[in-house]
Amino acid sequence: MYEFLVLDAVYGTLREGQPTQTATAYVRDQLQQALNTSPEVFITNETFGVDPCVHFGKQFAAVVSVNGRLQFFAAAEGQAIDFRYYDGVLTPPLDQNS
């Protein structure tokens, strides 16, 4: 059994690659809702209910507690992530008292 708690999640891009043209959406709640249904999430405008930069490919990043361990995820629009699997560096368990 997996327990997912989404701490932060963003979806967007730099319009035309310009550093002053950030176009992003905060999608923490949408990701949590998706993970409540399935551990595999497709990174799409439909999943998040928003297109923060129409006609441009977006990127996604999230910080998720999986069974009490912080894990970091990133993907491009159109990819899928199975949040049960993680190949990065595992963090210590979250301190529930802090």
C-alpha positions in Angstrom: 0.0 0.0 0.0 1.3 3.4 -0.9 0.5 6.7 0.8 1.0 9.9 -1.2 1.1 13.4 0.1 1.8 16.1 -2.4 3.8 19.0 -0.9 4.4 21.0 -4.0 3.8 20.7 -7.7 4.2 23.1 -10.6 3.6 22.8 -14.4 4.7 25.2 -17.0 7.5 26.7 -19.1 9.4 29.8 -20.1 7.5 31.3 -23.1 9.9 31.3 -26.1 12.7 30.4 -23.7 12.8 33.9 -22.3 13.7 34.2 -18.6 11.2 37.0 -18.0 8.3 35.0 -19.6 7.5 32.5 -16.9 4.2 30.8 -17.5 3.4 28.3 -14.7 0.5 26.8 -12.7 0.5 25.6 -9.2 -1.0 22.1 -9.5 -0.5 20.6 -6.0 -4.2 19.9 -5.4 -4.8 18.5 -8.9 -1.8 16.1 -8.5 -3.1 15.0 -5.1 -6.5 14.3 -6.6 -4.9 12.3 -9.4 -2.8 10.3 -7.0 -5.8 9.5 -4.9 -7.1 7.6 -7.9 -4.0 6.0 -9.3 -0.2 6.0 -8.7 0.4 6.5 -12.4 -0.2 10.1 -13.6 0.0 11.4 -17.1 1.5 14.9 -17.3 -1.1 16.7 -19.5 -3.2 19.8 -19.6 -6.2 17.5 -19.0 -4.8 16.0 -15.8 -4.2 19.4 -14.3 -7.2 21.2 -15.9 -5.0 24.1 -17.1 -2.7 25.0 -19.9 -0.4 27.7 -18.5 1.4 28.4 -21.8 -0.7 27.6 -24.9 1.2 26.2 -27.9 4.4 25.6 -25.9 5.6 22.3 -24.3 5.5 22.3 -20.6 7.6 20.8 -17.8 6.4 19.4 -14.5 8.1 19.1 -11.1 6.8 17.9 -7.7 7.8 17.1 -4.2 5.8 14.2 -2.9 5.9 12.2 0.4 5.7 8.6 -0.5 5.1 6.4 2.5 6.7 9.2 4.7 9.8 9.8 2.5 10.3 12.9 0.5 10.8 12.2 -3.2 11.3 14.6 -6.1 9.8 14.0 -9.5 10.1 15.8 -12.9 8.7 15.1 -16.4 7.9 16.7 -19.6 4.3 17.2 -20.9 2.9 14.0 -22.4 5.0 11.7 -20.2 3.7 9.5 -17.4 5.1 9.0 -13.9 4.4 6.0 -11.7 4.9 7.6 -8.3 5.5 4.2 -6.6 9.0 4.0 -8.2 11.8 6.4 -7.6 15.4 6.2 -8.8 16.7 9.4 -7.2 18.4 9.9 -3.8 16.0 8.9 -1.0 15.6 11.4 1.8 15.2 10.4 5.5 11.6 9.9 6.6 9.6 13.1 7.3 9.7 14.2 10.9 6.1 14.5 11.8 6.9 16.6 14.8 8.5 19.6 12.9 
